[in-house]
Amino acid sequence: MVSPAGAGCNIPAPRHWKLFSLNMYDSLSTFLKSFSAEFPLLWALLVLVVIAGAALFLYGFWELALRWAARIYRSRNQSTSRGKG
């Protein structure tokens, strides 16, 4: 594996980068394939829980983000309306 710095640069990347990423993804994909094939009901529940968790996280995030944005918007409008009066 050659460094991504450029075509003229032939500095090899550390060996553990390639081994770690391949082993991690291979083992994860093997686990997910076997788990989904052997336990379809648990797999369906796991997918449901992951999607529900992501939905709750996004709901909370946007609730906080929009409240924060509304508070900033209101404070800017109040400060500009005071100066005009």
C-alpha positions as CSV (number, residue, x, y, z in Angstrom):
1,M,0.0,0.0,0.0
2,V,1.4,3.3,-1.1
3,S,1.0,6.6,0.7
4,P,-1.8,8.8,-0.7
5,A,0.5,11.8,-0.8
6,G,1.1,11.4,-4.5
7,A,2.2,9.1,-7.3
8,G,5.8,10.2,-7.0
9,C,5.9,9.4,-3.3
10,N,6.5,5.8,-2.5
11,I,6.4,5.9,1.2
12,P,4.5,2.7,2.4
13,A,1.6,3.2,4.8
14,P,2.0,1.4,8.2
15,R,1.1,-2.3,7.9
16,H,-1.4,-2.2,10.8
17,W,-3.7,0.3,9.0
18,K,-4.5,-2.2,6.3
19,L,-4.8,-5.2,8.6
20,F,-7.0,-3.3,11.1
21,S,-9.5,-2.0,8.6
22,L,-9.8,-5.3,6.7
23,N,-10.1,-7.5,9.8
24,M,-12.5,-5.1,11.4
25,Y,-14.9,-4.9,8.4
26,D,-14.5,-8.6,7.5
27,S,-15.4,-9.7,11.0
28,L,-18.2,-7.2,11.3
29,S,-19.8,-8.3,8.0
30,T,-19.4,-12.0,8.9
31,F,-21.1,-11.4,12.2
32,L,-23.9,-9.4,10.7
33,K,-24.5,-12.0,8.0
34,S,-24.6,-14.9,10.4
35,F,-26.7,-13.1,13.0
36,S,-29.3,-12.1,10.4
37,A,-29.4,-15.6,9.0
38,E,-29.6,-17.5,12.3
39,F,-31.8,-15.2,14.3
40,P,-34.2,-13.3,12.0
41,L,-36.6,-12.1,14.8
42,L,-33.8,-10.7,16.9
43,W,-32.3,-9.2,13.7
44,A,-35.6,-7.5,13.0
45,L,-35.8,-6.2,16.6
46,L,-32.2,-4.9,16.4
47,V,-33.0,-3.0,13.2
48,L,-36.1,-1.6,14.8
49,V,-34.3,-0.5,17.9
50,V,-31.5,1.1,15.9
51,I,-33.9,3.0,13.7
52,A,-36.0,4.1,16.7
53,G,-32.9,5.2,18.6
54,A,-31.7,7.3,15.6
55,A,-35.2,8.8,15.3
56,L,-35.2,9.8,18.9
57,F,-31.7,11.2,18.8
58,L,-32.6,13.3,15.7
59,Y,-35.8,14.5,17.3
60,G,-34.0,15.6,20.4
61,F,-31.2,17.2,18.4
62,W,-33.6,19.3,16.2
63,E,-35.8,20.2,19.2
64,L,-32.7,21.7,20.9
65,A,-31.3,23.2,17.7
66,L,-34.5,24.9,16.7
67,R,-35.2,26.2,20.2
68,W,-31.7,27.7,20.3
69,A,-32.2,29.3,16.9
70,A,-35.6,30.7,17.9
71,R,-34.1,32.2,21.0
72,I,-31.3,33.9,19.0
73,Y,-33.8,35.1,16.5
74,R,-36.1,36.6,19.2
75,S,-33.2,38.3,21.0
76,R,-32.0,39.9,17.7
77,N,-35.5,41.1,16.9
78,Q,-36.1,42.5,20.3
79,S,-32.8,44.4,20.3
80,T,-33.5,45.9,16.8
81,S,-37.1,46.9,17.7
82,R,-35.9,48.7,20.9
83,G,-33.6,50.8,18.9
84,K,-36.3,51.9,16.4
85,G,-38.9,53.0,19.0
